[in-house]
């Protein structure tokens, strides 16, 4: 942990840019600490190609509440708007 008991940020430059755009500390840290988050042209399949279980796992990683009761479309919408 760094100063003031804040976990270390893996991509400080990206974190600061996200904070400058108005993101909360938590959300900016979550994004800046995600591997390959700053790279473009990701190789992930579109959410529509993911299984419901994969979508629920991703929703859990990003902290979406109520995901267990969501259908595939609701999960996709929540992930895209989170």
Secondary structure, 3 states (H helix, E strand, C coil): CCHHHCCCCCCHHHHHHHHHCCCCHHHHHHHHCCCCCCCCCCCCCCHHHCCHHHHHHHHHHCCCCCHHHCCHHHHHHHHHHC
